[in-house]
Amino acid sequence: MYTNILLCYDGSREGRLALREGARLAQITGAGVTLLAVVETVSGNALAQAADASVLSYQQDELRSILDEGRQRLTAMGLAPRIRMQFGDPVASISKVAAETGADLVVVGHHRHGFWTRWLSRSVAAELSDSLGCSLLLAQKVVEDKDLFPKT
């Protein structure tokens, strides 16, 4: 079914749900896993970075820590993830890594927003569904520990 899954991980509650659901699919299908975090460097964020170069360094350090946490979680689940950090627009970065790694499934967390927030801001999920050449899973399912960790 799936041979290569790209897990997009930001350390948030929604990101952790996506990590667990994507990891479970990888366990079931025997798929390889790439764990990706994106340092967003577009629009207003870029202006802040130009004003203070330490912002980018801080974001990198924070994402390295988040990726390490994700790697540890996936390794404990019996998986051997490849780790990637990208810089730029999330949609472009995720699409690029999905193509480079030959992903046939991209898993992202679903961040719930109210009507006005959704209306005023872009939908990364909608943009991804238009730009990816593979399937997209907006993870929301709670996957229990008993289903994730190999029995010893």
C-alpha positions, 0 to 999 in steps of 0.5 A: 500500500505505502512504501515511503511515508513523509511525516511532517512534525512540529512538536505540537499536539496535532503534530504528535497525533500525526506522528503517531498515526503516520508511524502506525501506518508505517508499521502496518505497511512496512513503509520507510519514514522520513521525518520533516520539520520546516523553518518557515522563512516567508512574509513577515517572518522573513522581516523579523529574521532580517531584523534579528539574525538570532531568530533563525538560529533559535528556530533551527535549534528549537526544530532540531530538538523537536526532530530529535524528540520525533526521531526518539519516538519513532525509533521506540516504535521500531522504525528507522526514520530519515530526518530532514529540516527545510527552510522556506514556505511550508507547502513548497518545502513539504512538496519538494521533500515529498518528491525528493524522497518518493513519498507516496503518503504525506501525513500532517497534523490538522490544526482546527481553526474557527470560521474567521481564522480559516477565512482570513488565513491560508490553508496549508492542507488545501494548498498541499492537496493541490501541489502534492503528487501523492496522497495526503493524510490530515491526521486526527485519530488518537493511536494508543500506545498498545498499538504502537510499541512492539511487544517484547 
